[in-house]
Each structure stands twice: as C-alpha cells, then as structure tokens.
C-alpha cells in the first residue's frame, strides 16, 4: 500500500519539531541551567561572607546580578526564537527586523508582504533566518534578508557577506520547509527558500 503524502508531511514535521526541541533542551541545560546553578552557589558563598568580609560579599553579589541579567537575556532570546509575539501582532517583516536588530552580525531586511502569511509559514521562515544569522561565522560578517510574495509563494533569501554557515544548523528547519511543500536551497554564504501560502488540501476535501 502506498504511503499517504499527508502522513509523510506529518512525520517530517514531527521529526523537525523533535530536532528543535532537542536544541532548546541543550540551550536550557548547557546555558541557562548552568548560569542559575552558579547564581545559587555564589549566593550561598556570599551569605557566609557577609559577616567576615562584607566587601567580598558585595563584590560577589554584583557578580550574581550580572549572571541573573545574562540568564534573563538568554531566556528572552530563546523565547523569541521559539515564537516571537511580533509574528502574531505585527507580521513577519517586523519580526524579522527585530531579529536583525538583535542578531550578532549587522543585518538588513528588505521587502514587504502585502498578503497574509500563514502562521506555520511565518514561523518557519523566521526560525530559518534566526538560525542562519546566529550561526554565521567570519571576520567581517554582515547579512541581508529579503522576502517577497510571487505567484502564491513566499520567497526568502539570506545572503551572507564575509561569513558562512554550515548546513547542519538548518537541519530541523529544512524538515519543516519540506513538510510544508516548500524548497530550501543551502549554500555556505546563501540560504534561500520558497514556501506556498496555501496548505496542502486534506484527502477527500
């Protein structure tokens, strides 16, 4: 019996979601959790120093404040990566511009979208851009992100200058793009894709 294409799509989306979940778990465990453990230890040490060496305790508490600010910033950045609220309230282009402003490399966003973009398509494009910008490496890196709608397809491209990115960074996103009926083209200095604005019809509809 031939497999239902819809089953293949669902399987691909589930696998992509698993990849994304594991990446989030790694960031939570290796980054945020370790920072919070350090905060707990430093607070305990500071408590023992308050009476014996108040100045040392004060310096340690300053370090704790810095660690907490860093952890909060990382939590906020991780939340934006998972699903930025701007996608729902302001749309894909605005969300991409905010991501560009927070990106580790100078990034310009070009284009405008006059039509509505399905949430699953917007999230996929957003995550692809954020992952690419976050993984770009080079001596003087910069990037341009362009989006447009042509013939019922959302087209996007991330062009890197003075930088490159490995394909493994986008494995999870590539699965989502494929499951949504799109195409993703990967090159060291360019990531481009096309996604349909209409979902595939269910059998019998």
C-alpha positions in Angstrom: 0.0 0.0 0.0 1.4 3.4 -1.0 2.0 5.8 1.8 -0.3 8.8 2.1 1.6 12.0 1.3 -0.1 13.7 4.3 1.4 11.0 6.6 4.8 11.8 5.2 4.3 15.5 5.8 3.2 14.9 9.4 6.1 12.6 10.1 8.6 15.2 8.7 7.0 18.0 10.9 7.3 15.8 13.9 10.9 15.0 13.2 11.7 18.6 12.7 9.9 19.5 15.9 12.0 16.9 17.8 15.2 18.5 16.4 14.1 21.9 17.6 13.1 20.6 21.0 16.5 18.9 21.5 18.2 22.2 20.5 16.1 24.1 23.1 16.9 21.5 25.7 20.6 21.8 25.1 20.4 25.6 25.5 18.4 25.3 28.6 20.8 22.7 30.1 24.2 23.9 28.9 23.4 27.6 29.2 20.6 28.9 31.4 20.6 26.0 33.9 24.4 26.3 34.5 24.1 30.0 35.0 21.4 29.5 37.6 23.5 26.9 39.4 26.3 29.4 39.5 23.9 32.0 40.9 22.8 29.6 43.7 26.4 28.8 44.6 27.5 32.4 44.7 24.6 33.4 46.8 25.5 30.7 49.3 29.1 31.8 49.4 28.1 35.5 49.7 25.9 34.5 52.7 28.9 33.1 54.5 31.0 36.2 53.7 28.5 38.9 54.9 29.9 38.9 58.5 33.5 38.0 57.9 34.2 40.1 54.7 31.3 42.4 53.7 33.3 43.9 50.8 33.9 40.5 49.2 30.3 39.6 49.7 29.2 42.8 48.0 31.5 42.1 45.0 30.1 38.6 44.8 26.6 39.9 44.8 27.5 42.2 42.0 28.6 39.2 40.0 25.3 37.5 40.9 23.3 40.4 39.5 25.3 40.2 36.3 24.7 36.5 36.0 21.0 37.0 36.5 20.8 39.7 33.9 22.6 37.4 31.4 20.3 34.5 32.2 17.2 36.7 31.7 18.5 37.9 28.4 19.2 34.4 27.2 15.7 33.3 28.3 14.2 36.3 26.4 16.2 35.5 23.3 15.2 31.8 23.5 11.6 32.8 23.8 11.9 35.0 20.7 13.4 32.1 18.8 10.6 29.7 19.7 7.8 32.0 18.7 8.2 35.8 18.8 5.0 37.7 19.7 5.6 40.1 16.9 4.8 37.4 14.4 1.2 37.4 15.6 0.8 41.2 16.2 2.9 42.9 13.6 3.7 40.2 10.9 6.8 38.5 9.5 8.7 41.5 8.2 8.5 43.4 11.5 9.6 40.3 13.4 12.5 39.8 11.0 13.6 43.4 11.5 13.6 42.9 15.3 15.6 39.7 14.9 18.0 41.6 12.6 18.5 44.3 15.2 19.3 41.6 17.8 21.4 39.5 15.5 25.1 39.0 16.3 26.1 40.4 12.9 24.9 43.6 11.1 21.8 42.6 9.1 19.5 44.5 6.8 15.9 43.3 6.0 14.4 44.1 2.6 11.0 43.6 1.2 7.3 44.0 2.1 4.5 41.5 2.3 1.1 42.8 1.2 -0.7 39.4 1.6 -1.3 37.4 4.8 1.3 34.7 5.6 0.0 31.5 7.3 1.4 31.2 10.9 3.3 27.9 10.1 5.0 29.5 7.1 5.9 32.7 9.0 7.4 30.7 11.9 9.4 28.5 9.6 10.9 31.5 7.7 11.6 33.3 10.9 13.4 30.4 12.5 15.4 29.8 9.4 16.6 33.4 9.4 17.4 33.5 13.1 19.3 30.2 13.0 21.3 31.4 10.0 22.2 34.7 11.5 23.1 33.2 14.8 25.5 30.6 13.3 27.2 32.8 10.7 30.9 33.0 11.1 33.5 35.2 9.5 36.0 38.0 10.1 33.7 40.9 8.9 30.3 39.3 8.6 27.1 41.0 7.6 23.9 39.8 6.1 20.9 40.8 4.0 17.5 39.2 4.4 15.0 39.6 1.6 11.3 38.4 1.5 8.6 38.7 -1.1 5.5 37.0 -2.4 5.4 35.8 -6.0 2.7 33.7 -7.6 1.3 32.4 -4.3 4.8 31.6 -2.9 6.7 33.3 -0.1 10.3 33.6 -1.3 13.1 34.5 1.1 16.8 34.7 0.9 19.6 35.3 3.5 22.8 36.4 1.8 25.9 36.5 3.9 28.9 38.7 3.1 32.2 37.9 4.7 30.7 34.9 6.5 29.4 31.4 6.0 27.2 28.9 7.8 27.2 25.1 7.8 24.1 23.1 6.6 23.8 21.2 9.9 22.5 24.4 11.5 19.3 24.2 9.5 18.5 20.5 9.6 15.4 21.0 11.7 14.2 23.9 9.6 14.8 22.1 6.4 12.4 19.3 7.5 9.7 21.9 8.2 10.2 23.6 4.8 9.9 20.2 3.1 6.8 19.2 5.0 5.1 22.4 4.2 5.6 21.8 0.5 8.5 24.2 0.1 12.0 24.1 -1.1 15.2 25.2 0.7 18.5 25.9 -1.0 21.6 25.9 1.1 25.0 27.3 0.3 27.8 28.5 2.6 27.0 32.1 2.0 23.3 32.0 1.0 20.2 30.4 2.3 17.1 30.7 0.1 13.6 29.1 0.1 10.1 29.1 -1.3 7.0 28.2 0.6 3.4 28.0 -0.6 1.0 30.4 1.1 -1.8 27.8 1.0 -1.6 24.5 2.8 -2.0 21.2 1.0 -5.6 20.0 0.9 -6.6 17.0 3.0 -7.7 13.9 1.2 -11.4 13.9 0.4 -11.8 17.7 0.7 
